[in-house]
Amino acid sequence: MGLFDIFKKKKVELTEEQLKWNKMWELWTEKKVDSPYAELMTYQSEINNGGHNQYFTNVENTSDLNKEISALEQILSAELKNNLNKAYKAYLILEKKEEDEEAEETLEQCDDVFYENEEEVNRLLEEYACKIEL
């Protein structure tokens, strides 16, 4: 019996918490998550895929960016809220100019602040996930 066969036979049981977390992301893809959690999930997903620059660009192209930011401001801590606003100002500078080293550096720093505080985002999402009915 090979290693693959052993793993195949071992069935992994997810906890209720893990099932609810998975269900939350499933609901998010179906656009069935309440605000401001839906916006928070989009924010986290986009930042983890390409930073604040990607977040602002993608949200601006698919929905109302100002509405998204307002929703995030309702739920984020002061530190993350300030970080989001700082990143948005840098993004606006880069939209007007092709290149701006200071704005690009600011965006990178804002990405770092997000990653340093991502546990807060996960905690907020875990609290929301706990309320989901399976």
N, C-alpha and C positions, 0 to 999 in steps of 0.2 A: 504494500500500500504506500503510495507516494504522499508527499507533503500536501499536495493539492487535494487529494482524497480525504485526508484528515481534516483539512479546513472545510471541505464541502460537507462532511458529516457533522461537524460541530455547528450547531445552530446558535446564532447569537440572539439573545432576547434583549430587546430594548426596554429601558425603563419607561414608565409613564411620562416622566419628564422629557426624555429623549423623543418619544412619540409625539408629544405636544410641540416640541421644538420643530420637528420635521413637518408637522401639520401646519404650523405657523408659516413656514417658508412656502409650503404648497399653496396655502391661501394667498400669500403675497403674490405668487406668480399668476394667480387667478384674479388679482386685484380685489380681494375680499378682506383686507386687513384694515382695521380702523385707523384713522388719523389720530395722533401724529406718529403712530408706530409704523405705518406703511412708509411714510417719508423717512423715518429713521432706518428702516431696513434698506431702502433704496440708497440712502446716504452711505451706510456701512458697506453695502455691496459694491457701489461705484468707487469708493475710496480704496477698498481692498483690491480693486481691479486696475486702478490707474490714477489714484489720487484725486485731490480736489479739482484739478483741471478737468479730468474726465467727468467727474460728477457734475460740475457746472455745465459743461458742454452738452452732455447727454440729456440732462434734465431740461435744459433750455430748448433743446431740439424736440423733446417729447411732451413737455407739459409747461405749466406756469412756474418758473423758477422762483419768483418772489413769494408765491404761495407756499412752495415747498420749504423755503428758508423760514418763513413765518411759522410753519408747523414745527420745524425743528427747534426754533427758539422757544417754543412752549415746553419742550421736554428736556433739552440739554442743560447741563450744569453751566454756571457762569463761565467757567474756563473753556468749555467746548463751544459755547455760544460765541464768545469773543473770538475764538480761533476760527470758527466758521465765517464770521463777519470779516475778519482780517484776510482770510483766504479769498473771499468774494471780492474785496477791494482790489487785491492783487490780480485776480482773474479779469476784472473790468479794465485794469491798466493794460493787460496783455491783449485784450480784445481790440483796444484802440491802436496799439503798437504791435508790430510783428515780434519784436524782441525787447525785453527789458530785464536785464540780469537781476535787478533788485526784486522785481515782482516774481520772477521765476524762483528765486531763492526763498522768498516769503512763502510761496506755495509749497515748496519742499519742507520748510520748517513747519508749516501748518499740517502737512501730512504726518510728520513726526509726532506732533502734539496729539493728533488723533490716535495714532498707534499706541502712544504711551498711555492714553486714557480709554482705550477700546474696551477695557473691562467694564467701565461704566455703561457703555452702550450695550454690551452683552447682558449686564444685570437688568437694564431696563427692558430688554427684549425677553429675557427669561421670566420676568414678572408678568409680562403680557402673555407669554406662552402658557404660563400656569393656568390662566383663565380660560383657555381654549378647551372646548368640549370635544372629546374624541368620538 
